[in-house]
Amino acid sequence: MFMNWTTRYANWSLVMNRLRELRLEHKERQIDLSVGVEIDTQDISRYERGVTLPSLKRLIIFADYYNVSIDYLVGRSDER
């Protein structure tokens, strides 16, 4: 059975928690993050609530913005 990378290699509940955790650690509101990464505030809200999943491109944007690895964001590592 074929599984794409989004279902096989990521813990999506951890992704939503880590995005929110990083935002709060930086004392940012969703609107602040939205401006910083040039992504719509509604999309950020959807990611944090687990309604939709960020694309690989957006995971890269978040990882660069917060200076963490993509592996950290998707739950493959606890090392930032």
C-alpha positions as CSV (number, residue, x, y, z in Angstrom):
1,M,0.0,0.0,0.0
2,F,1.3,3.4,-1.0
3,M,1.5,6.1,1.7
4,N,2.6,9.6,0.9
5,W,5.1,11.4,3.1
6,T,2.4,13.3,5.0
7,T,0.9,10.2,6.5
8,R,4.0,8.1,6.8
9,Y,6.6,10.5,8.2
10,A,4.8,13.1,10.2
11,N,2.9,13.2,13.5
12,W,0.3,15.8,12.5
13,S,-1.1,16.3,16.0
14,L,2.5,17.1,17.1
15,V,2.9,19.6,14.1
16,M,-0.1,21.6,15.2
17,N,1.1,21.6,18.8
18,R,4.6,22.5,17.9
19,L,3.6,25.4,15.7
20,R,1.4,26.8,18.4
21,E,4.1,26.2,21.1
22,L,6.7,28.0,19.0
23,R,4.4,30.9,18.4
24,L,3.6,31.3,22.0
25,E,7.3,30.9,23.1
26,H,8.0,33.9,20.9
27,K,5.1,35.8,22.4
28,E,3.4,36.2,19.1
29,R,-0.2,36.3,18.1
30,Q,-1.4,34.5,15.0
31,I,-1.5,37.9,13.2
32,D,2.1,38.5,14.2
33,L,3.2,35.2,12.7
34,S,1.1,35.8,9.7
35,V,2.8,39.0,8.9
36,G,6.3,37.5,9.7
37,V,5.9,34.6,7.3
38,E,3.5,36.2,4.8
39,I,0.8,33.5,5.3
40,D,-2.8,34.2,5.8
41,T,-3.9,34.3,9.5
42,Q,-6.8,31.9,8.8
43,D,-4.3,29.3,7.4
44,I,-2.2,29.5,10.6
45,S,-5.3,29.0,12.6
46,R,-6.3,26.0,10.5
47,Y,-2.8,24.5,11.0
48,E,-2.9,25.0,14.7
49,R,-6.4,23.5,15.0
50,G,-5.5,20.5,12.7
51,V,-8.1,21.4,10.2
52,T,-5.6,21.5,7.3
53,L,-2.0,20.4,7.0
54,P,0.8,22.8,6.0
55,S,2.5,22.0,2.7
56,L,6.2,21.1,2.6
57,K,6.9,24.7,1.3
58,R,5.1,26.1,4.3
59,L,6.9,23.8,6.7
60,I,10.2,25.1,5.4
61,I,9.0,28.7,5.9
62,F,8.0,27.9,9.5
63,A,11.2,26.1,10.2
64,D,13.3,28.9,8.8
65,Y,11.3,31.6,10.7
66,Y,11.7,29.8,14.1
67,N,15.2,28.5,13.3
68,V,14.1,24.8,14.0
69,S,14.4,21.7,11.8
70,I,11.5,20.4,9.8
71,D,12.1,17.1,11.6
72,Y,11.4,18.9,14.8
73,L,8.2,20.4,13.4
74,V,6.8,17.1,12.1
75,G,7.8,15.1,15.3
76,R,10.7,13.1,13.9
77,S,13.1,14.7,16.4
78,D,12.9,16.5,19.7
79,E,16.1,18.4,18.8
80,R,15.3,21.8,17.5
